[in-house]
Structures are given as structure tokens and as C-alpha cells.
Amino acid sequence: MRILILGGTAFLSHAVAAEAVRHGHEVVCAARGTSGAVPDGAELVSVDRNAPGGLAPLEGREFDAVVDVATMSYPWVREALRVLGGRARHWTFVSSINVYADAVTPGQNEDAALHEPARSGAAAHERIEHPHLYGGIKVACEEAVRETLGEHALIVRSGLIVGPGDVSDRFGYWPARMSRGGRVAVPDTPAQPTQYVDVRDLAAWIVDAGEQRLGGTFNGVGPAVPLGDLLAAIAKTAGPPDTELVPVSEERLLAAGVQHWRGPASLPLWVPPEDRGFMAHDHTRAAGAGLRHRPLEETVADVLADELERGLDRPREAGLTPAEEAALLGAENGEPR
């Protein structure tokens, strides 16, 4: 097969390109090439999706499958469909579980209500921070892909994607922190659901789906597990024997200015009550279509190896610094801050 990856230089798109090369396909990656290199065996075509006519180098080329991981831009998706949609035999668009209007209710499947589509106010160069606008943009993109490709379109609504190469620190913070041992501050919300998928498992499924011409809409997530169980398993795999998980109440976390999910002074994977359905979507449709998940221990070990290679003390996008954590644990014990 001849497969086009719109991207191919970073995280999920790179993993998809690498998996397609392993399958023996002819792989073309269309990207600026500034985020990294494409996998060995793949061809890089230089494009700039922000520029007028930026996809011109792909004009006239035909592909058996196209994979688009455009994150925040409806114009990017619309233009790609205009240039390539009529000559692609299969199209995968990586959407997001942010499309769902209800972030509270757990167990929602692909038929749940969506945000209204947002086709304006999102230029190709803009970063969209508000989750509802982001979700609305993804809804608009999904609709455009279905309108163009019909039954040959695969929509993958991804959740938290983890694994080597993830620079968001939303998962990697925990294996890195557990590896240091000692007293580890964790949110005292052990029953909170959490959900993730290893980037390599998602990539393998996307390539398989392209080969099989799988169409439809799927939640590209794994089974939901309690946060307490997940953190305990990470500690067991990545932490030395002296690792002790210290639950800190939500009240104390909020009073100390600790953020949910990501950003400076945050505890990744911790989400507020109004967003806990966001981490517990139904995954049975994707599982029935072949999405498989490697053991958590393998993911944690590989993420930790990647963390060690990149440096545990590097500046992070999410998590607590050692000083912030020490102050938090001291305050929890009633010690002076």
C-alpha cells in the first residue's frame, strides 16, 4: 500500500509511520520537518499547512490510505480533503473524546451527544485552549471527513495517548517521579477513573484499519481503571522499595494551588469531578474492531527508559517540582511551609 501520513515527525504520527514501514508499505510523510525526522524507510515531502497552497507538493498524487492527525485546525482538514480526498481510497482522521458534550457521565459510547461544530474562529496557526471550542472544531473536522469519504472514513476519537516520545508529561511524570522513590504526593481520589492508550498500540491499530479499509467512528481508548490502582501499579514497576504513595486531599491540593491534569504545579491524571466522565468512555467498539493493549508494566518500563534518556530534571509541561512537592507534603503533615 501507498500510505500518506499528514505529519510523521512526532509522537502519534511518527508511530503510525514507523508501524506502516514495518508492515512493508510505501510511506510518505508530509510535514515541515521541523519537529523531528521521519522514520527510516519513509519519504519526507516538505509541506506547510499554514501557508496558502501549502499542500501543493502532494497535488496529483494518489494514496491507498491517508492518516491525518491535525490537532486544532478545521482549515487544515478542509484543505487536505480538497487536495487529496478525491484520490484517497481510505482516510483516517484522529479526532478526540473532547467532541462529547457531556464530560460528567462515565461509560458513554460513540453515539453520545456532541458539541456543536465550530468551523470559524480557528485559523490554522491558532492554538485552541478552551476544551469546548477544541471539541467543536474536532466535530466539524469529523463531519467534513465523513462528507468527503463516506464509508471509507475512519474516525478515531482518542483520549490520553501515552508512551515513549510523549512530551506532554501527563503520564511520564508519574514513572519519572516514582523512580526517585521516597514519599510521593498523589491525589486522594483513588476511585477516580482514568483511561489511556499506548501510542504504539493505537498506531498499530490505525495501520491495520487502513489495510482492512475499516470505516466508522471509534473511541480510541483503553479500559477505564481507578486512579489509585494505576498509580500503585506504576509505583510497583518504576519505584524502588522505599516508594510511599501519600494521598493528599483535594481541598489541600486546591488550597496549595495545585492544578488538575497538566500545566505548572499540577498533578497529572487528576481531574475535577465535572470532568471525570472524560476519563471513562466506552471502549468496546474499538476492542471489537481489533484495538489491543499491551500490559501496563511494559508501557511504564518503556516510558521510564525514555524519561531517563531525556533527563529527569528537565523542565516539564506538567507535574510538581521536588520543592513544590516537599512543601505540599510538609503542609499536609502540619509542618511549617
N, C-alpha and C positions, 0 to 999 in steps of 0.2 A: 504493500500500500504506500501511497504518497500522502504523508501527513503534514499539515501545516500547523505549527504552534504559534499563535499570536503572543509572543513572549519567548520563553525558553531559556532565559538567563538567570532566573531567580526562583527559588523555593518550588511552589507547585508546578509552574510551567516548566521549570528545569527538570523536575522529577518526571513529568509526563514525557518530555522529550527524551530523557535518558531511558525510560521504560520502552518507548517506541523504538529507539535504536536497538535495545536488547532484543526486541521482537523481530529484528531484521528489516524494519520498514525504512523507506526513504524519508528522512525527516528534515523539514525546512523550518527554521525558527526565524520569525520576523520581529525584530526588535531594534532599538537604538544601539544595543551592545554596550551600554554604559553600566549596567548592573552586575555584569559578570560575563563569563564565557558560556557559550552553548556547550552541551555535552560532546565529547569526542564522537565523531561519526555523523554529526548533524551539520547542516549547512546554515549559515547565518546570512539572511538578507536584511540589509540595513533599512529600516523604516522609522518614521517619526509620526506617531498617530496624533500628535498635537498640531502638526503642520498641515496646511491645505494641500491636498494631493499626496499626503504622506505615505499612502499605500500604493502609489503608482508603480513601484518595483514589482508588485505582485499582479498587476493588470495582465489579463490574458492567460494566467497560469491556472491549471486545473488540479484539484486535490480530491483524493478519496475521502479524506476526513479533515476537518478543521476543529481546533480546540482554541477557544477564546476565554482568557481569564481576566478580561478587563474588569477592574475593580469598582471604579467610581464614575464612569463616563458613558452616558447614553449616546452622545455623538460618536464616540469611538465605535460602539457596537453597530450603530446605524450605518456608518461609513463602511465598516468591514463587510456588512451584509450587502451593501450596494455593489462593492467591488468584487466580492467573492461568492456571495450567496447563490448566484445562479449557476455556478460551476462546481459547487461542492456536493458530494454525494451524502455526506453526513456532517453534522455540526454539533459540537458540544459547547455549551455555554455554562461557565461556572458562576452560578448565582450565589445566594446567601439565604440563610434562615432568617435574616433581617427582613425578608419580604413579608413575614407574617405579622398581622396587625395585633395579635394577642401574644404578649410576651409573658403572661402570668400562668396560663393553663398548661400543665405538662401533658405530654403524650399526643400532641397534635400531629396529624399526618399531612400529606401533601394537598389535601382538599380543604384545609383550613382557610379562613378568610385572610386576604392580603391587604397591604396598604394600597392606596390609590396610586396609579402610575405617575411618575414625575418625569416629564420629557423636556422641561425647560429649567433654567436656573442652575444648570450643571454643565458648565463648559468643560472641555476635555482636560484642561490644565488644573481645574479646581479640586481641592481636597474637601470631601464632604464629611463633616464630623457628626452631624445630627443623625442618629440611627434611623429615624423615620424617613428622612429625606433620602438617606442611603438606600433604605429598603424600597422606597418608591422608585428610585432610579433603577434598581435591580428588577422590579416588576415591569417597568417599561421596556427594559432590555429583553426580558423573557418574552414579552408579547411580540416584540419585533422579530426575534429569532423564530418563534413559532409561526408567525405570519409568513415568513420567507421560506422556511424549510419544512414546515408541517410535520409529518410523521417521521421525518429524517432528523429531527432536532432532539437532542438530549439536554435536559436542564438539570444541573446538579446543584442543589441548594446546600452549600457547605456550611458547616459550623466552625468550631475551633479546629484548625489544622495544625498538627504538631510534628516535630521530627527534626532531624539534622538540617541545618540551614535556616531555621526559623529565627528571624531577628526581632520578633515582637516581644520575646521574653515572657509571654503569657503562660507558657508551660515550662520552658527551660529554666526559669528562675528556681523552680522547686527542686529538680535534681541537683542544680548547682549549689543551692543553699543546703540541702540535706547532706551533700558530700563533705561539708565543713564540720558536720556533727554538732554536738552541744545542744543547747536549748533553742528550739526553733519556734518562732511565733506563727501560729496558724489561726484562722478564724474559727470561733466556736460555733460553727454551723455544720456539724458532721453529717446531718441528713440532707443538706442542700444537694440537689442533683447537679452533676457535671457531665460533660459529653465532649468527646474529642475523636479525631481520626488521624492516624499516622499518614503523613504526606505520601509515603511510598505506597501504602495500600490504596489510597484514593487515586493516585496516578496509575497504578496497575489496572484498577477497575475502569478508569476512563479510556485507557488504551484498549482493553478488552471490549468495552462497549462500542468503540469505533469500529473494531474488527467485525463485530456482530451486527452493526447498524442498529443498535438499541435506541429506541426513541422513548419519549415520555419525560416525566418530571419525578425527581427522586430527592429525598433528604440524604445528602452525602455525609452521614454522621455515624457514629458508633452507638452502642447501647449506653444509656444513662446509668451512672453509678454514683453512690453517695460520696460527697467530697471527702469526708473523713476517711473512708476506705481507700480512696485514691491516694490521698497524701500519706497514709500509713504504708501503702504498697510502694510508693516512691521512696519513702524513708528506708524501708527494708532493702530495697535494691541499691540505692545510691548512698545511704548513710552508714557511717561507722557505728560500732556497738553503743557508743555513748549518746547517740542521737535521741533527743527527747522532744516530742511534739507538745507545745504548751498552748492550749486553747486560750484565746483572748476574746472576750465578749465583744459583740458588735457595738455595744454602747461605748466601750473603751476604745475600740478602733476608730469609731467616728469622732469621738472627743479628741483623739490624738491626731486627727486629720489624715488618717489612712484612707486611701481611695479604693473603690472597688475595681476589679478587673485588670486595669492597666494604668500606665502613667507614673509619674514620680510619686514616691512614698505610697505605694499600693501593695495590696496582696492579690496577686493574680489568681484567677479562678473563683474568687469570692464575688458574688453578685447580690444586689439588693433583692428583697422579696418580690418586688414588682417585675423583676426580670428573670425569675427562676424557671419559668417555662421555656425561656430562651435556651436553656441548657438541658432540655429533656424532650426533644422531639422524637416522634416515632421513626424508627429506622428499619422497620420490617420490609418495606417495599424494596429498598436498596439491597438489603440482605438477600431477599428472594431473587434479585437480579444479579447476584454474584459478588457483591462487595464483601470482602473478607478482612478480618482484622488480626494482626499479629499480637502475640502476648504483650501485655503492658511492660513486663520486665525487659523485653527486647527493645521496645521504644525508649524506655528510661535509660538503659545502658548506652544506647547509641546517641541519645540526646546529651547525656553526661560527657561522653567522649568528645562530642562536638563543642560542648561548653568549655572543656579543659583545653581544647586546641585553640579556641578563640580567646580564652583568658577569663577566669572567674571574676577578676577585679575590673573588668572593662566597664565603661558607663553603660547603663541599662535603660531600656524603654519602660520597664515595669519592675516592681519589687521594692523591697526595703534595703537601704544600705545597712552595713553592720552597726553603725552608730544609731540609726533610726530604730532598728530592731532592739538594740540594747536599751534604749530609752523607753521603748514600749514595754518591754518585759520588766524593767525596773518599776515603771508606773503601775503595772498590773500587780506587782508584789507589794505595792505601797511604799516603795523606796523613793527617795528624792530624785527628781528628774534632772 
